[in-house]
Amino acid sequence: MKTKVEPDLCIACGLCISTCPDVYDWGDDGKAVALQEEVPQEQEECAQEATDACPTEAIITE
């Protein structure tokens, strides 16, 4: 699974970071970022939860 955060849609609510801190963190601009494009298999479930919970649909997973 791959993931990324669209910075133009991110409102920095932090939900993704609190849901899946091993995959998402704060970027230098104060918005969420994916720590790596490829999500480790053991983190896929929480990454999907973060994607589903994002209020602005800023997280894209494939």
C-alpha positions in Angstrom: 0.0 0.0 0.0 1.2 3.5 -0.8 0.0 6.7 0.9 0.4 10.4 0.7 -1.1 13.5 2.1 -2.3 16.3 -0.2 -1.1 19.5 1.6 -3.7 21.7 -0.1 -6.5 19.7 1.5 -4.9 19.1 4.9 -6.3 21.2 7.7 -3.8 20.0 10.3 -6.4 18.4 12.6 -3.9 15.7 13.6 -6.4 12.8 13.4 -4.1 10.8 11.1 -1.1 11.3 13.3 -3.0 10.2 16.4 -4.5 7.2 14.5 -1.3 6.0 12.9 1.8 7.8 14.3 4.2 5.4 12.7 3.0 6.4 9.2 2.0 10.1 9.6 3.7 13.0 11.3 3.8 16.8 11.2 5.7 18.4 8.3 7.7 21.6 8.4 4.7 23.5 7.2 2.5 22.4 10.2 0.5 20.0 8.1 0.5 16.2 8.1 2.9 14.2 5.9 3.4 10.5 5.2 6.7 9.5 6.7 7.3 7.2 3.8 5.4 6.5 0.6 5.3 2.7 1.0 3.3 1.7 4.1 4.8 -1.3 6.0 2.4 -4.2 5.9 1.9 -4.2 9.7 0.8 -0.6 9.5 -1.7 -0.9 6.6 -4.8 -1.3 8.8 -4.1 1.9 10.8 -3.1 3.8 7.6 -6.5 2.8 6.1 -8.3 3.9 9.3 -6.5 7.3 9.1 -7.5 7.6 5.4 -11.1 6.8 6.1 -11.3 9.2 9.1 -9.7 12.2 7.4 -12.3 15.0 7.4 -11.0 16.6 4.2 -10.1 13.4 2.4 -6.5 14.7 2.2 -5.0 11.3 2.5 -4.7 9.1 -0.6 -3.9 5.4 -0.3 -3.5 3.0 -3.1 
